[in-house]
Amino acid sequence: MSPVRTAITTFGGRIVELVSSLGGMTRLALATLARLFMPPIEVRATIREMEEIGYHSAGVVGLLGIFVGMVLVVQTGFTLQRFGAEVYASEMVALAVVRELGPVLAGFLVAGRIGSGIAAEIGSMAISEQIDAMRSLGADPLRKLVLPKTIAGVVGLPLLTVIADAISILGGMIMAKAMLGVSPHYFWTRVQSAVTVGDFLSGVFKTAVFGGIIVIVACYYGLRTEGGTVGVGRNTTRSVVASCELILFADLILTTLLMSIGGIVSV
């Protein structure tokens, strides 16, 4: 087989695999959503998952947030200082964090920390036939495993994003005072005038979608795991990569849609 034909065959195979994976994730998401309206819901499992996604990730997200805010102030502040406009660093940092960086970076962090754990957990259950045992006993794996994690992801990630946004702005405020001589009061006043409720809510809404994506992707690859421990590691890596790619794609679509809606409303 010629190199060109081999390349075309490989590319076509990957496209087919991509479409098949997206279809499987969509079916899993719809099946999980249907169970949300079919009680009972595993309340204890949901609370336990929310604690894992929200409470146990808050420290890492806060650390990420404060350094993101500081770095943004350094980058934008010294650039604007050339033109005597360093006071505008507060608006640029706040809008960048609230609209984009806070949601996306929090999503990446949760995909790496929580998504990989979910994929590994469910993948280990799949290869040890615990999923099949649940089905044979009449239990629904989607209700017992996927739905609580999905609810926790949709609720927990927005809360983490709020923490990341607040700490990023705080970090930017500290760095603006230390490096640019901008007072915290003036910095905060500029932030309040620049960031609207719509900006804040758009970022929070996007992270709710990101949370659902992370959990569904992780559960999808976990349930499809085969090949022993090697398969668990392989599908865990795939879940993290796929989650990050889908977060970026969803961010593009949602940002375009929300900006369009905001433009229509403002008119």
Beta strands, then each sheet from edge to edge (+ up, - down):
end
